[in-house]
Amino acid sequence: QYQEYYARMHGGRAGGPAPVAEPGAATKPGALESNTTWEQQSSHKMCTEIWSQMSKMVKDKIPLEDRKKSFKQLSLKWHPDKNVDNQEVAKSVFQFIQQQKEWFFAEI
């Protein structure tokens, strides 16, 4: 799944093998190439910010109940059906959020 995200973020040009995360591991978005589209740049920026927020919550040992609430809010906020103006960005960010679920909900 991460490989698909990585290739999509790089316009289908993976630039070499994409890093493969272990199941349940956090997957921080990779670096962007300079010739990316506005949508790719926007979704990369949002995914990076979301990943930072999620990582901080896990690092700070925020209770699972609070992390679930945060996850639900992010999922609703970035659902493609709720973002008709930016569906491609929303789809990419929503998929990224869903890929983090197992890691984000793991007991600390």
C-alpha positions in Angstrom: 0.0 0.0 0.0 2.8 2.4 0.9 4.4 1.7 -2.5 1.2 2.8 -4.2 1.1 5.9 -2.1 4.8 6.6 -2.8 4.4 6.2 -6.6 1.3 8.4 -6.6 3.1 11.1 -4.6 5.8 11.0 -7.2 3.6 11.0 -10.3 4.1 7.3 -10.9 7.9 7.7 -10.9 9.1 5.9 -7.8 12.7 6.9 -8.4 14.0 3.5 -7.3 12.5 1.0 -4.9 10.0 2.5 -2.4 10.7 1.7 1.2 8.4 -1.1 2.4 7.2 -0.7 6.0 6.6 -3.5 8.3 3.0 -4.3 9.0 1.7 -2.0 11.7 4.7 0.3 11.5 4.4 4.1 11.0 5.0 5.2 7.4 6.2 8.8 7.1 5.7 10.3 3.7 8.8 10.3 1.5 10.5 13.3 -0.1 8.9 14.9 -3.1 10.7 15.5 -6.4 10.9 19.0 -7.8 8.5 18.4 -10.8 5.4 17.5 -8.9 1.9 18.8 -9.4 0.1 21.1 -7.0 -2.1 18.2 -5.9 0.9 16.1 -5.1 2.5 18.9 -3.2 -0.6 19.6 -1.2 -1.4 16.0 -0.3 2.3 15.4 0.7 2.2 18.5 2.9 -1.0 17.4 4.6 0.2 13.8 5.0 3.4 15.0 6.6 1.5 17.2 9.0 -0.9 14.5 9.9 1.9 12.0 10.4 3.6 14.4 12.7 0.4 14.9 14.8 -0.2 11.2 15.0 3.4 10.4 15.9 3.3 13.0 18.7 0.1 11.5 20.1 1.7 8.1 20.2 5.0 9.4 21.6 3.1 11.3 24.3 1.1 8.1 25.1 -2.3 9.7 24.5 -5.0 7.3 25.6 -6.4 5.0 22.9 -9.9 6.5 23.2 -8.6 10.0 22.4 -6.5 8.6 19.5 -9.6 6.9 18.1 -11.6 10.2 18.3 -8.8 12.0 16.5 -8.6 9.4 13.9 -12.3 9.6 13.2 -12.2 13.4 13.0 -9.3 13.2 10.5 -11.1 10.5 8.5 -14.3 12.6 8.3 -12.4 15.8 7.5 -10.4 14.2 4.6 -13.1 11.9 3.2 -13.2 12.5 -0.6 -17.0 12.9 -0.5 -16.6 15.8 1.9 -14.0 17.5 -0.3 -15.6 17.8 -3.7 -13.3 20.7 -4.7 -10.1 18.8 -4.0 -11.1 15.2 -4.4 -7.6 14.0 -5.5 -5.9 15.6 -2.6 -8.6 14.4 -0.2 -8.4 10.8 -1.6 -4.6 10.7 -1.2 -4.7 12.1 2.4 -7.7 9.9 3.3 -5.9 6.8 2.1 -2.7 7.8 4.0 -4.8 8.2 7.2 -6.4 4.8 6.7 -2.9 3.2 6.2 -1.8 4.5 9.6 -4.8 2.9 11.5 -3.1 -0.3 12.7 0.0 1.6 13.9 -2.0 4.5 15.5 -4.3 2.2 17.4 -1.6 -0.1 18.7 -1.5 -0.3 22.5 1.3 1.8 24.0 
